[in-house]
Amino acid sequence: MKFRPAALAAALAFVAAPALAEPTTYQIDPAHTDVLASWSHFGFSRPTVRFGDVEGSVTYDPQNPAASRVEVTIPLSGLQTQSAEFNEHLADAQWFDMAQHPTATFRSTSVEAAGENRLSVTGDLTVRGETRPVTLDVTVNRLAEHPMRKKPAAGFDASVTLKRSDFGLGAYAPAVSDEVQIAITVEAVAE
């Protein structure tokens, strides 16, 4: 029996296609993931708050982005500012009310391709008991074997602008800007 190279390649592609089309679920690495928020403070400065200890998973299918999903929990105890006093200030009832609302969450509702290595990820963000839809602009940084863990890994950057007032955090607006710029970087590894 004689095999034609084109027929063999087509057969191998058909057999391999289901494996390539499978979405991969990655667990977020909190040591290499950051969520940063910045805003205008009376026009004098642009303070930044870092939300660390991010937990969750990213399921990503590069062949079918619509099959992808994101689930993230941000323990607000991981909030860090430039001073311990400001950390305590943001933890109180006027701001994040961490005693009543110790976490923020994001659950995707749709993922769409938005160009080469770009995604539009829409989901429900819950902060301080308020849930609002938000859309993240996402860049797929890299999909490869992690050099240290020897497992599939993924890296993403994302950004979004939110209104503090949508989440019950609107004190002093508009002098302190209602709009907050969020910058996210995620490293995640398949388990």
C-alpha positions in Angstrom: 0.0 0.0 0.0 1.3 3.4 -1.0 0.7 6.5 1.2 0.5 9.9 -0.3 2.1 12.6 1.9 -0.8 14.9 1.6 -3.3 12.2 2.6 -1.1 11.1 5.6 -0.8 14.8 6.7 -4.6 15.2 6.5 -5.2 12.0 8.5 -2.8 13.0 11.2 -4.4 16.5 11.4 -7.8 14.9 11.7 -6.6 12.6 14.5 -4.7 15.4 16.3 -7.5 18.0 16.0 -9.5 16.9 19.0 -6.4 17.1 21.2 -5.5 20.5 19.9 -9.0 21.8 20.3 -9.2 20.9 24.0 -9.2 23.8 26.4 -6.5 23.8 29.0 -7.3 24.9 32.6 -4.5 26.8 34.4 -4.3 27.6 38.1 -3.3 31.2 38.8 0.1 31.6 40.4 -0.4 34.3 43.1 3.4 34.9 43.3 3.4 36.1 39.7 0.0 37.7 39.4 -0.8 41.3 40.2 -3.9 43.5 40.1 -3.1 47.2 40.3 -5.5 50.1 40.6 -4.7 53.7 40.1 -6.7 57.0 40.1 -6.3 60.7 40.4 -6.2 62.1 43.9 -7.5 65.7 43.7 -5.3 66.1 40.6 -2.1 66.1 42.6 -1.1 62.4 42.3 -2.0 59.0 40.9 -1.8 56.6 43.9 -1.7 52.9 43.2 -3.1 50.0 45.2 -1.9 46.4 44.7 -4.2 43.5 45.2 -2.1 40.4 45.9 -2.8 36.8 46.7 -5.1 36.4 43.7 -6.6 32.9 43.4 -8.5 31.2 40.6 -8.3 29.6 37.3 -8.2 30.4 33.6 -9.5 27.9 31.1 -8.3 28.9 27.6 -8.9 27.4 24.2 -6.9 29.3 21.6 -8.7 27.4 18.8 -12.1 28.4 20.2 -11.9 31.4 22.6 -15.7 31.2 23.3 -15.0 27.9 25.2 -12.7 29.8 27.5 -13.5 31.0 31.0 -12.0 32.9 34.0 -12.8 32.6 37.7 -10.9 34.7 40.1 -11.1 35.5 43.8 -9.1 38.4 45.2 -8.7 38.3 49.0 -8.8 41.9 50.1 -6.5 41.1 52.9 -3.8 41.1 50.2 -4.4 44.9 49.5 -1.2 46.9 49.7 -0.7 50.6 49.4 2.3 52.9 50.0 1.5 53.1 53.8 0.0 50.9 56.6 -2.2 53.8 57.6 -3.7 54.0 54.1 -4.2 50.2 54.1 -6.3 50.5 57.3 -8.2 53.4 55.8 -9.2 51.4 52.7 -10.2 48.4 54.9 -12.8 50.4 56.9 -16.6 50.5 56.3 -16.4 53.7 54.2 -14.3 52.0 51.6 -13.9 48.2 51.0 -15.6 47.3 54.3 -13.4 44.2 54.5 -15.0 42.9 57.7 -18.2 42.4 55.8 -16.8 41.8 52.3 -13.4 40.1 52.6 -13.1 39.2 48.9 -13.7 40.5 45.4 -14.6 38.1 42.6 -14.7 38.0 38.8 -16.5 35.3 36.8 -16.4 35.5 33.0 -19.7 35.3 31.0 -18.1 35.4 27.6 -14.7 35.4 25.9 -14.2 36.6 22.3 -11.2 36.9 20.0 -10.3 40.5 19.5 -7.3 40.2 17.1 -4.0 38.4 17.1 -3.2 37.4 20.7 -6.1 39.6 21.9 -9.3 38.7 23.8 -12.3 40.6 25.0 -13.4 39.0 28.3 -16.7 40.0 29.7 -17.8 39.0 33.2 -19.4 39.8 36.5 -17.2 41.7 39.0 -18.3 41.7 42.6 -16.8 44.2 45.0 -18.3 45.1 48.3 -21.4 43.1 47.6 -22.1 45.0 44.3 -22.0 43.0 41.1 -21.5 44.8 37.7 -20.6 43.6 34.2 -17.1 44.6 33.1 -15.1 43.9 29.9 -11.4 43.3 30.1 -9.1 44.0 27.2 -6.7 41.0 27.3 -3.4 40.2 25.7 -2.2 36.6 25.5 1.5 37.0 26.4 2.6 33.4 26.1 1.4 29.8 26.0 4.3 27.3 26.6 5.8 24.8 28.9 6.8 26.5 32.2 10.6 26.3 32.4 10.7 25.5 36.1 7.5 23.5 36.6 7.7 21.5 33.3 3.9 21.9 32.8 1.8 23.9 30.4 1.7 27.6 31.4 -0.1 30.7 30.2 0.5 34.4 30.7 -2.0 37.2 30.2 -2.1 41.0 30.7 -5.5 42.8 31.0 -6.8 46.3 31.5 -10.2 47.9 32.3 -11.4 51.3 33.6 -14.1 51.1 36.3 -16.2 53.6 38.2 -15.7 53.4 42.0 -19.3 54.6 42.5 -20.6 51.5 40.7 -19.3 49.4 43.6 -20.3 51.7 46.5 -16.9 53.3 46.7 -17.7 56.8 45.3 -16.7 59.0 48.3 -15.1 62.3 47.3 -15.9 61.9 43.6 -15.4 63.8 41.4 -12.5 65.5 43.2 -11.0 62.1 43.7 -11.6 60.5 40.3 -14.5 58.2 40.0 -12.7 56.3 37.2 -10.1 53.8 38.3 -7.6 52.2 35.9 -7.0 48.6 36.5 -3.9 46.8 35.2 -3.6 43.0 35.6 -0.9 40.6 34.9 -1.5 36.8 35.3 0.8 33.8 35.2 -0.9 30.5 35.4 0.2 26.9 35.3 -1.8 23.7 34.4 -2.0 21.3 37.3 
